Amino acid sequence: MKHITLYTDGACSGNPGPGGWAAILRYGEHERELSGGEPHTTNNRMELTAVIEGLRALKEPCEVRVYSDSKYVVDGMSLGWAAKWRARGWKKADKSPALNPDLWGTMLDLCQLHNVSFTWVRGHADNAYNNRCDKLAVGAIPQ
């Protein structure tokens, strides 16, 4: 199984507002940058989309380490929140609706295809790949 490193970030101009996402896939010496945007979205949706699009770009099952500055994404997957929300019919423990069930469902499905782990990194700090993703995501925001 290939070992892939996936750096992701999402950005929004207003929340909600126009948004962008970015992903950098690394495998050995190879790197691939992906980005895109939506005219009306939220920052959390762009953070989720960045991971989803990075995982969708993989052509075979891989071992993937995702680095994200989004606690929403990292905790949602690492602490099992998203799986619990789905098991409860997209309800949180307090019975309120879980937000973004469409994207969480897609993420959970993609994580069944790959062996994925999530690591939180501090945003706008000293991680060059996170900073690059931030620039790509902001640059992908529709004008």
C-alpha positions in Angstrom: 0.0 0.0 0.0 1.3 3.4 -0.9 1.9 5.9 1.9 0.5 9.3 1.0 0.7 12.6 2.9 -2.3 14.9 2.3 -2.2 18.5 3.4 -5.6 20.4 3.2 -7.1 23.7 3.9 -10.4 25.6 3.3 -11.1 29.3 3.2 -14.1 31.5 3.1 -14.6 35.2 2.4 -17.5 35.7 4.8 -19.0 32.7 6.5 -21.1 31.9 4.6 -19.8 33.4 1.5 -17.6 32.5 -1.5 -15.1 29.8 -0.5 -12.1 27.9 -1.7 -10.3 24.7 -0.8 -6.9 23.2 -1.5 -5.1 19.9 -1.1 -1.5 18.9 -1.6 -0.8 15.2 -2.1 2.7 13.9 -1.5 4.1 10.5 -2.4 7.9 10.2 -2.3 9.3 12.9 -4.4 6.0 13.5 -6.2 3.6 16.3 -5.3 0.2 17.3 -6.7 -1.7 20.4 -5.9 -5.5 20.6 -6.2 -7.9 23.5 -5.5 -11.3 24.7 -6.3 -14.1 27.0 -5.0 -17.8 27.6 -4.6 -19.7 30.8 -4.8 -21.7 30.3 -1.6 -20.5 28.0 1.2 -19.0 27.9 4.7 -15.5 27.5 5.9 -16.3 24.1 7.4 -17.7 22.9 4.1 -14.5 24.0 2.3 -12.3 22.2 5.0 -14.3 19.0 4.4 -14.2 19.4 0.6 -10.4 19.7 0.7 -10.0 16.3 2.3 -12.6 14.7 0.2 -11.1 16.0 -3.1 -7.6 14.9 -2.0 -8.9 11.4 -1.2 -10.9 11.2 -4.4 -7.7 11.9 -6.4 -6.2 8.6 -5.3 -6.4 5.9 -7.9 -6.0 2.9 -5.5 -6.3 2.2 -1.8 -3.6 3.9 0.1 -2.3 4.6 3.6 -3.0 8.4 4.0 -2.0 10.8 6.7 -4.1 13.9 6.5 -2.8 17.2 8.0 -5.4 19.8 8.6 -5.7 23.0 10.7 -9.4 22.3 11.1 -10.3 20.9 14.5 -13.8 20.3 13.1 -12.4 17.9 10.5 -9.7 16.3 12.6 -11.9 15.8 15.7 -14.9 14.8 13.6 -12.9 11.8 12.2 -10.3 11.0 14.9 -12.8 11.1 17.8 -15.4 9.2 15.8 -18.0 12.0 15.9 -19.0 11.7 12.2 -19.5 7.9 12.5 -21.7 8.4 15.5 -23.7 11.2 13.8 -24.3 8.9 10.9 -25.3 6.0 13.1 -27.9 8.3 14.8 -29.3 9.4 11.5 -27.2 12.6 11.4 -28.1 13.7 14.9 -25.6 14.8 17.5 -25.6 13.5 21.0 -27.9 16.3 22.1 -30.4 15.3 19.3 -29.6 18.5 17.3 -28.9 17.9 13.6 -25.3 17.4 12.5 -24.2 19.9 10.0 -22.9 18.9 6.5 -24.1 15.3 6.6 -23.6 15.1 2.8 -19.8 15.8 3.1 -19.3 13.8 6.3 -21.0 10.8 4.6 -18.7 11.1 1.6 -15.7 11.4 3.8 -16.6 8.4 5.9 -17.1 6.4 2.7 -13.8 7.4 1.3 -12.1 6.5 4.6 -13.4 3.0 4.1 -11.4 2.7 0.8 -8.2 4.0 2.4 -6.4 3.7 5.7 -6.7 7.3 6.8 -5.3 9.0 9.9 -5.8 12.7 10.8 -3.3 15.1 12.4 -4.1 18.6 13.5 -1.6 21.4 12.6 -1.6 25.0 13.8 -2.9 27.2 10.9 -0.8 30.1 9.7 2.3 28.8 11.6 5.5 27.2 10.5 4.1 24.3 8.4 5.1 25.2 4.8 2.6 22.8 3.3 -0.3 24.1 5.4 0.7 27.7 4.5 0.8 26.7 0.8 -2.7 25.1 1.0 -3.9 28.3 2.7 -2.6 30.4 -0.3 -4.1 28.0 -2.8 -7.5 27.9 -1.0 -7.7 31.7 -0.7 -6.7 32.0 -4.4 -9.5 29.6 -5.4 -12.2 31.7 -3.9 -14.5 32.9 -6.7 -14.4 36.6 -7.2 
